[in-house]
């Protein structure tokens, strides 16, 4: 069944107004650029519009069932435009709206750029009448019979009254809360001011008590200073200092005696050490002299042996294979070594004698 809505004039719809559409009584063509659609606030009307949207989709499904290969340009764009516009409006949130220009762009995008101004103009008018006047002013179609009935109107009016009463109660409750907040704010300010004054009073009392305590301490201290107990304490302290001085002097005297005794013992020990050192040096010198004497005796014995050997050689007239000269040279070298050793021993013996002389002088 075809529905005709109030035509509107503007944009592309102004180019081709629907010739078969009827204008609602008392209304003339409108400027399309100023028309916007919003989601209804009445929940009953929203429910009926959702039913109308399902009805439109069912009609399209039935037509496609009869001719599944129907080309888009041959389809009933008026019905499809109503579905697009109504679906967009129901998807809005509170306070949002959709203009005719936005609706045109939406249907163009959904139908691949195909646009029929006449059918869009009629579809927009039908949907607008449903939203703003519950379908009154549309010619033909199934309309919103449930919403147009007296019972539905009563229900809608009752719901509106309930909603209004609820909003009024909410406002009254908010006003009461605001008033209570104001009263509590005043009470809290008074309480805060009283607390501040009380705290200042506590501070004053605290300062006064502190001053009194300081005065009492000063008076008590003066009384203690002037009392016989203090004088007795002073005597005890003076006696203690005198005893400490005596004890210190005694300790110093004892320390001097101990130090002197230790020093004397150290001096005696040093003298004994020097004596031991001198005796050790004399003993060492004697040992060295004895060693030198033994060495000199050995050297002399060696020289005697060499002389005897030379005498034997001269007597026998022995000649070696290489001749007598090398043997004689060796013997002379050996004799020279013996004489050198004897001279060294003599020098050492003289040194020992000199050392003994010095030791005797030191012992004296």
Residue, then its C-alpha position, 0 to 999 in steps of 0.5 A: x500500500x502506498x503512503x504519501x507524505x507532506x512534500x518538502x522543498x530544498x536541495x535535490x528534492x526541490x528539483x522534482x516535487x512529488x506530483x502525487x503527494x498531498x500537503x497536510x491541511x494548513x501546511x505549505x512547502x518548507x525549506x528542506x535545509x531547515x528540516x531535521x529529524x530527532x528520535x522521539x522521547x516517547x517510548x511508546x512511539x519509539x516501539x511503534x516506529x520499530x514495528x513499522x521498520x520491521x514491517x517495511x523490511x518485510x515488504x522489501x523481502x516479499x518483493x525480492x522473493x517474487x523477483x530476486x533479480x530485480x535491478x536496483x533502479x527498478x526497485x521501489x526506492x520510496x520504501x527503501x528510502x523510508x527504511x534508511x531514514x527511519x533506521x537512521x533516526x532510531x539509531x540517534x541518541x538523545x539530543x542528536x538529529x539528522x538533516x535532509x542533506x545527511x539523509x540524502x548522502x546516506x541513501x546515496x551511499x547505500x544504493x550505489x549513488x542511485x537517487x530518485x528525488x521524487x521518491x526521497x521527498x515522499x519517503x522523508x515526508x512519511x517518516x517525518x509525519x510518523x515521528x512528529x504527528x504519529x502518522x497523522x497527515x499521511x494518505x494510505x498505508x497501514x499507519x500507526x493504528x495502535x498509537x492512534x487509538x484512544x487506549x494507546x493515547x491514554x497509555x502514552x499520556x499516562x506514561x508522559x505524566x508518570x515521566x513528568x512526575x518522576x522528573x518533578x520528584x527528582x528535581x524536588x529531591x535534588x532541591x532538598x539535597x541542595x538545601x541540606x548541603x547548604x544547611x550542613x555547610x553553615x553548621x560546619x562553618x560554625x563548628x569550624x569557627x568554634x573549634x578555631x576559637x577553642x584551639x586559640x583558648x587552649x593555646x592561651x591556657x598552655x602559654x599561661x601554664x608554661x609561664x607559671x611552671x617556669x616561675x615555679x622552677x626559678x623559685x624552687x631553684x633559688x630555695x635550693x641554692x640558699x638551703x643548708x643542704x647545698x652548703x653541705x654538698x659544697x663541703x663534701x665536694x671540697x673535701x673530695x677535691x683535696x683527697x684527690x689532690x693528695x692521692x695524685x701527689x702520692x701516685x706521682x712520688x711512687x711513680x718517680x721512685x719506681x722510675x728511678x729504680x728501673x733506670x739504675x737497674x738498666x745502667x747496671x745491666x748496661x755495664x755488665x753487657x759492656x764487660x761481656x762484650x770486652x771479654x768476648x772480643x779478647x777471647x776472639x782475638x786469642x782464637x785468631x792469634x792461635x789460628x795464625x800461629x798454626x798457619x805460620x808453623x805450617x808455612x815454615x814446615x812447607x818451606x823446610x820441605x822445599x829446601x830439602x827437596x832442592x838440596x836433593x835435586x842439587x845433590x843428585x843432579x836429576x834432569x827431566x826429559x824436557x831439561x832441568x829448567x822447567x822443574x827448577x822454575x816450578x820449584x822456584x814458583x812454589x818456593x815463592x808462594x810459600x814465602x808469600x804465605x809466610x809474609x802474609x802470616x807474619x803481617x797477620x801476627x803483627x796485626x793480632x799483636x797490635x789488637x791485643x795491645x789495644x784490648x789491654x789499653x781498653x781493659x785498663 
